[in-house]
Amino acid sequence: MPTRIEITSRSNPRLKQLLAGRDTRFFFAGEKLVRDILARGVAVDVLIVDAALEKERAGDPALVRELWLVSSPVLEKVSGLKTPPPLVAVIDLPPQEIDFSSQRLTVGLVDVQDPGNLGTVFRCASAFGIPALALAGACARPNNPKVVRAAQTAILDVPFQFFPDVDELVAAADNRGAHIYVTGSHAVAKQLDPEKMEFPCLVLFGNEGQGLDQRLLQRFPQVRLQQKEGIDSLNVGVSSCILMHELMRLHGL
């Protein structure tokens, strides 16, 4: 049975301690989302429940370490929403080390800063069976509330790892014998048809405004989506999802 705690004050020390660790934990807010997580059998460190709810709506106690029954003001502070949901699940979800030699495909995101884009990539990676995501440089963090809202439970499906910069990411993949490909909106001499890609591989996508650095575009073969002239580029979330679907279709990831 979980430890049962009642919290009514926004200045409660336990609450302050929990929120102080927000940068390293995942807060899943919303009744349907939390129930989906519990239905998967995922262990929850802290399940925060509106005290006005009936006991039976709190979820499977075997999956929960601590059960907090809280007031609406506390839920509002935890969720950051003016109309707080009745359930919030707090989970420790540490990054995992990617084995580039055994993961058939790793999608690498370099300086992708928009949380909505990152959440979209997580959802598509889950839908299309992408084994891992590598996040380099100034990428938005997966536990950003906007990323969590966009990705939903897909964050639980796709292992991810952070790299300080793209050079460290490229070196890690290269050292394990992975083929490295880049993406871009403009045709180049080293352009490669997705059908001819070799595995295992790392496919890099750049940031929303600048794309990938020119030195990467010149160094590695570029995989490019065919598109009509007149459109400068597609949104990185959209383009990465299209390519992921195409690779699943062509190579059965």
ABEGO torsion letter per residue (X at the ends): XBBBBBBABAABAAAAAAAAAAAABBBBBEAAAAAAAAAAGBBBABBBBBAABBAAAAEBAAABABBBBBBAAAAAAAAGBABBBABBBBBBBBBBBBBAAABABBBBBBGBABAAAAAAAAAAAAAAGBABBBBBEABBBAABAAAAAAAEAAAAABBBBBBABAAAAAAAAAAAGBBBBBBBABBBAABBBAAABBOBBBBBBBBAAAEBBAAAAAABBBBBBBBBBGBABBBAAAAAAAAAAAAAAAAGX
